[in-house]
Amino acid sequence: MILEVSGLVKQFGKVHAVNGVDFHVAAGEAVGLVGESGSGKSTIGTLVTRLIAPTAGTIRFDGHDITALPEAEMRALRAKLQIVFQDPWGALNPRMTIGRALEEPLKLHTTLDSGARFTQVRELAQRVHLPPATLERFPNELSGGQLQRVSIARALATQPKLIVLDEPTSSLDLSVRAGILKLLDEIRRESGVAILFISHDLETVELVTDRVLVLYLGSVVEQGATRDIFSAPAHPYTQTLLSANLPPDPDARLARHPVIGETPSPIDLPPGCAFASRCPAAIPSCRAARPPATPLGEAHSAACIRIAEGANILSS
Amino acid sequence: MRLLEVEDLRVHFATRGVDNRLRVARALNGVSFRMEEGEVLGLVGETGAGKSLTALALLGLLQPPAVVAGGRIRFEGRELAPLASGARDHVRGTRLTLIPQSPHTSLDPLTRIGDQLVRMQREHRSVSKADAWRRAGEMLAEVRIPAPEERLRAWPHELSGGMAQRVLIAMALVNQPRLVIADEPTTGLDVTVQAEVLDTLRELVRAHRMSAIVITHDLGIVAHYCDRLAVMFAGVIVEQGPTRAVFREQRHPYTRALIASTPKRIAQRGFGEVGGSPPDLYALPEGCLYRDRCVRAADVCVQPPPNMAFAGNHRALCHFAAELPAP
C-alpha cells in the first residue's frame, strides 16, 4: 500500500468538509475521487499531501504514519508524494523561468550538482513533450496546456510514488485536455507511479482510473472498480450522478433519474444518510443513523441501507 | 421564417504593443450562419475561437479596440450594428437577450431579485411597477424556483448557484425575446443541477416558440440540447449543420479532432493524434486557418477552402469535405 487513510475527518470551523473517510491506494494504482462541489474531494487531496492537517483520523504514506509528522520530517517524504493543481497559472512563480521552476525540486530533494540538474531538467521537459526552448521562457509566455505539462514535470522530478492530481484538466480546452490525459497515460506506463485523480468530470475519471470512490458531502457513498461503478452503480446518488452525465453522442439514450433540489449545507449535516434529503428512495430510517458500507462484490461497496435490505432502488 | 442572418462578420482588435507598433488580432474572420424560428443552435469551439465575441456582436456589446472590419447582421429583417452605440436599443434587451455566464457576478448584489426583474422590464417598455412585480413572480415560477413570491424578496447572495442561474434565465426571458443567447449557461454548476437547468431552459424555449444560441465547449450539451451545431475555429465557423449529421459525418477535420478528444471516444478508440496549440490571431496563415494543425492538410490548403454544402444545410469549410470517409 502506498497510501492508507482511515477515519479521516476535517472541519473548517463549523463546516464539516470530510466526515470519516477510509480508502487506500496500492502501488501503481490509479484511484479516482469523484463528487460535486462540497463533496470534500479537494480537501482530501490537500489532507493526504499534508498541506493541511486533519481534525481526526490517520494517514499512512509508504509505511510512515504522516498524520501528525512534523514539517521537517514531512519535507523529506514530499519528494515521493506530489500534488498537481487545477490552475497551472497559479501554481508557478511568474518571475521564475520554466527551467528554474523544474530545477527547484531537484535542489531541494537531491544532491545533484548543477550540471547534473541541468541534464535532468532537459530530460523532464522531453518526457512531458515540451520543446527545450520552453525552459528559457516565463510562465506568462506559455499556454495553459503547456503550463500544466510543466506542473506535471515538476511533480515527476523527484520520482514520486504517488501523485495527487486535483482537477488537472478542468481548466483546459478539449483537445489540450486530451493531450494531458495521453501524457498521464504514458507516465503511468513508464514510471508505475500511483495516482489519486480528483475530478468532477465523470468521463475523464472513467478513462483514467482503475478504482473510484464516489463522495457526497464529505462521505464515501460508493466505491469499487471503475468498470463496476460505471456499468452497475448501486448507490442512489451514484445512479443519479451518472444519469445526469451527457455523453457527446446525439444517439446515446439518456435515462435521467429525478433529483430533488441541491446539495444541502455542510454546516448542519443531517444525522442519517447525507443524501436522504434528495433521494427518491429514502425512507424514514435513512434519516436515523449513518448508513454503513454494504459489500456488493469484490472491493465494491455502497453506503445505503436500502441496498442492505435488498430493496430494488432505482435501477429497475 | 428566417430569424437571424449573419454574413461574413469580421472583427479585429487593434492594439499597440510596448514598442508602440500597431498589432492587429483577427478575432472573427468571416462568420456566416442563419437561424430559423424555433431553432436551438449550439456554438462550440475552444478558447479564442470567437464564440463569445460572435455573441457580443449580435448583442451590440462590442467595444473598442474591437473594430468591425466587415459583414452584416440581420435580425427579424432589420440590420443590427455589431458595435455598441450610445443610443438605447430596444431590439437588444427585449427581442434579443443574453443569459450570461457566471450567475453570481451577473446579478446586482445590492438589489433584491424581484426589483432586478422589475428594472429589466421597465428599462425597455412602459409597464406599471405592480404589473412588472406580478410578472416577475410568474417568471420565477416559470423557471421553477420554489416559493417564487418569497424569492422575489431574496438577495442574490441567498441563492445557490443553480437558483442564481435560474434567476438569470428569468431575467433574459422576462421581456419575451425571440432569440436568447446563453453563454456557457451551466459552467460551474454541478452535473445534477446542470441537467435540470438545461431542461428548464429547453422547455421554456419550446413553450414560447423562441430560438436560442447555446455557447458551450461541452459537446454533451450540444448533442442533447441543440437542433443544429456550428463549430468555430480561429474566428470562422468551419462546420455547421443538423446536430446528428455533424456528429455522424464530421466533414471538417477539426470537428473530427474535437469529437475524438472527448474521454468517451478516447476510451473507445484510444488516443489518436491529439493536442495542438490554438492559432496565433496576430499571425494567421493564408488559406485554410486550420491547416497547421490538420492531419489532412495538403498543398491545396494554402488556397482559401470552399464552403461545401451537403444535405440539410450542412456545410463545411474544407477542400476535402466531400471526400472525407464517414468516421
Interface residues (C-beta under 8 A of the other chain):
Chain A: E36 S37 S143 G145 Q146 D173 L174 S175 V176 R177 A178 G179 L181 K182 D185 H200 D201 L202 E203 T204 E206 L207 T240 L241 A244 N245 L246 P247 P248 D249 P250 D251 A252 L254 R256 V259 E262 T263
Chain B: E46 T47 S160 G161 G162 M163 D190 V191 T192 V193 Q194 A195 E196 H217 D218 L219 G220 I221 V222 A223 H224 T243 R244 F247 A257 L258 I259 A260 S261 T262 P263 K264 R265 I266 A267 F271 V274 G275 G276 S277 P278
